[in-house]
Amino acid sequence: MARQKDPRKPLKNRPNPLDAAGITYIDYKDTDLLRRFISDRGKIRSRRVTRISAQQQRQMAAAIKNAREMALLPYSGAAAGK
């Protein structure tokens, strides 16, 4: 079942953060950018939260996974290991 929109709440028109910054290519070596799309537990944030497009979300997930494989990003967050 699809969620029903609440008629009392107007929709927020938040811009795409990557388009606003003029980023066209998501590089796995740009860890500062990638960390903005990872939760404090080390999980990749959803499109609904980050407001990026589906294609950008796929590229972001691939870049994060590649950066983890290259040991540029941790597989888990700092709090997850405690």
N, C-alpha and C positions, 0 to 999 in steps of 0.2 A: 504494500500500500504506500502510496506517495504521501508525503507530509502535506497537510493543508496549511496554506498561508494564513497567518493571523491578520484579519482585516484591520485590527487596531494599530499594528506596527507598520510604519512605512519602511520600505526596503532601503538599506544603506547602499550607496553606490560607491564602493571603495575601488580605487584603481588598481590595476595589476602592478605590483611593485617592480617587476623586472622591466616592463615596458616603460614605467615612469623613470627608471634609472637609465634607460637606453641600452640595456643588456640584451644582446642578440644571441650570444654563444655562452653556454654554461660550461665552464672549465672545471675539471675535477681538482685542479691545483689551487683554485681560488677558495681556500678553506673558510675565509671570513664570510663569503657569500653563502657557502653551503651550511655553515653553522646557524644561519638565520632560519633555515628550513628544517632543523632538527630539534626535537624537544629536549628538555633537560634530562630525560631518561634515555636519550639516544635514538628515539624513533623518528622516522621521517614524517613530517607534518602533512596533513591531508590538504587537498585542493580547497576545500571549503574554508579552512583556516588561513591558508597562505594567499588565496585569491589569484593563483597563477593558472594559466590555461592547461588543458589536458596534455598537449604536446610538450609544454614546458615542464609539467609535472613528471612526465616520463623521462625527459632529459635530466631533470634534477635528481630523480631516483637513481638513474644510471650513473651520474656523476658522483653522488654520495657513496654508492656501492663501490665504485672504482677507487675513490679516495680512501675508503675503509680498507680495501684490499692492498693499497699502497702504503698503509699505515699513516696516512695524513689525518684521518679522523678515527676516533675510537668506535668500536662496535657498540659499546654501551655508554650510557651517561656516567657522570662522576658519582651520582648517588646510587646507581644500580649495582656497583661493585661492593658496596658496604654491607 
